[in-house]
Amino acid sequence: MRISRLSRFGIAAVLAAVIAGCSSGPSIVGTWVAKVGKNTSTLVAKPDGSISVKSTDGNYDGTWHTEGNEVIMYRDLRQGGVDGSFGGSWNGAFRYRLNKAGNEMVSIPPPNGSSATSVTLHKVG
């Protein structure tokens, strides 16, 4: 059975969307570092939509996806860790705005008026 060029393109596009975690924005796959005061945290975003965070406050896993230039992350509550170590909470989510170059994310303050510390993540790999 011969597959047309258009069909192969369609299959490739579907596979690319699945690999990218079905996000509607750019990929953040790679290693990111944040420094807040004396604390340093390292976040590894994987192609399957999972994250691994190592921090002086604790380690945990979670998930990520994008919506436009916003990055939304959820911590796996079964794994422990410290709420808020990667920005303000939006009903359990951590939201960041990704710059156009794709190498910096800045936390977006939650709408509830809390005074969450601004966190900036820099891509290092």
Wavefront OBJ file of the C-alpha trace (Angstrom):
o trace
v 0.000 0.000 0.000
v 1.394 3.337 -1.038
v 0.865 6.418 1.188
v 0.522 9.761 -0.546
v 2.886 12.619 0.242
v -0.016 14.587 1.786
v -0.949 11.639 4.025
v 2.681 11.270 5.175
v 2.778 14.999 5.980
v -0.466 14.668 7.978
v 0.871 11.693 9.932
v 4.115 13.574 10.671
v 2.151 16.623 11.872
v 0.024 14.495 14.220
v 3.123 12.775 15.633
v 4.836 16.133 16.175
v 1.801 17.405 18.113
v 1.772 14.287 20.301
v 5.515 14.533 20.977
v 5.175 18.224 21.891
v 2.673 17.342 24.598
v -0.264 18.684 22.593
v 0.632 22.202 23.668
v -0.681 25.193 21.796
v 2.538 27.170 22.132
v 6.323 26.809 21.975
v 8.191 23.953 23.608
v 10.149 24.570 26.810
v 11.982 21.239 26.691
v 15.366 21.568 28.362
v 16.978 22.645 31.627
v 16.009 25.878 33.398
v 17.535 27.543 36.493
v 16.035 30.048 38.929
v 17.804 31.883 41.740
v 15.737 33.555 44.452
v 17.853 34.929 47.263
v 20.196 32.143 48.374
v 17.985 29.413 46.896
v 18.711 27.844 43.516
v 16.237 25.613 41.711
v 16.717 23.541 38.575
v 13.769 22.504 36.427
v 14.044 19.917 33.664
v 11.149 20.007 31.172
v 10.842 16.794 29.162
v 9.260 16.256 25.719
v 6.519 14.063 27.219
v 5.128 17.055 29.172
v 6.674 16.088 32.508
v 8.961 18.184 34.721
v 11.480 17.360 37.407
v 12.450 20.056 39.913
v 15.449 20.015 42.220
v 15.555 22.827 44.740
v 17.131 23.752 48.042
v 13.505 23.722 49.299
v 12.863 20.152 48.094
v 12.477 18.037 44.972
v 9.325 17.160 43.083
v 7.882 16.131 39.746
v 4.970 17.488 37.757
v 3.661 18.329 34.305
v 3.796 21.275 31.894
v 1.994 22.593 28.839
v 1.840 25.888 26.975
v -1.004 28.153 25.904
v 0.378 30.744 23.507
v 3.392 32.262 25.271
v 2.190 31.164 28.730
v 3.662 28.093 30.400
v 1.464 26.288 32.918
v 3.035 23.828 35.352
v 1.441 21.538 37.928
v 3.295 19.949 40.818
v 2.575 16.264 41.508
v 1.069 16.601 44.993
v 1.801 12.946 45.773
v 5.534 13.727 45.655
v 5.809 16.482 48.275
v 7.850 19.588 47.661
v 7.092 23.148 48.667
v 4.140 25.058 47.210
v 5.182 28.301 45.595
v 8.839 27.466 45.010
v 8.393 28.225 41.299
v 6.071 31.205 41.398
v 2.590 32.144 42.544
v -0.196 29.591 42.612
v -3.224 29.750 40.290
v -5.412 27.083 41.907
v -2.508 24.655 42.074
v -0.831 25.729 38.833
v 2.297 27.792 38.339
v 2.092 30.198 35.376
v 4.965 31.819 33.499
v 5.290 34.104 30.498
v 7.884 32.874 27.993
v 9.910 35.547 26.176
v 10.081 35.627 22.354
v 13.600 34.167 22.317
v 12.335 31.154 24.300
v 15.148 31.365 26.856
v 13.481 33.091 29.820
v 10.236 32.572 31.759
v 8.900 35.077 34.308
v 6.233 34.086 36.824
v 2.795 35.629 36.394
v 1.306 36.827 39.718
v -1.935 35.112 40.704
v -5.131 37.148 40.277
v -6.050 36.896 43.969
v -3.764 39.802 44.884
v -1.299 37.717 46.875
v 2.224 39.055 47.069
v 3.994 36.086 45.483
v 7.705 36.548 44.844
v 8.488 37.042 41.166
v 10.568 34.168 39.821
v 12.579 34.188 36.600
v 13.754 30.946 35.008
v 16.679 31.025 32.568
v 17.230 28.249 30.025
v 20.675 26.689 30.380
v 20.388 23.632 28.177
l 1 2 3 4 5 6 7 8 9 10 11 12 13 14 15 16 17 18 19 20 21 22 23 24 25 26 27 28 29 30 31 32 33 34 35 36 37 38 39 40 41 42 43 44 45 46 47 48 49 50 51 52 53 54 55 56 57 58 59 60 61 62 63 64 65 66 67 68 69 70 71 72 73 74 75 76 77 78 79 80 81 82 83 84 85 86 87 88 89 90 91 92 93 94 95 96 97 98 99 100 101 102 103 104 105 106 107 108 109 110 111 112 113 114 115 116 117 118 119 120 121 122 123 124 125
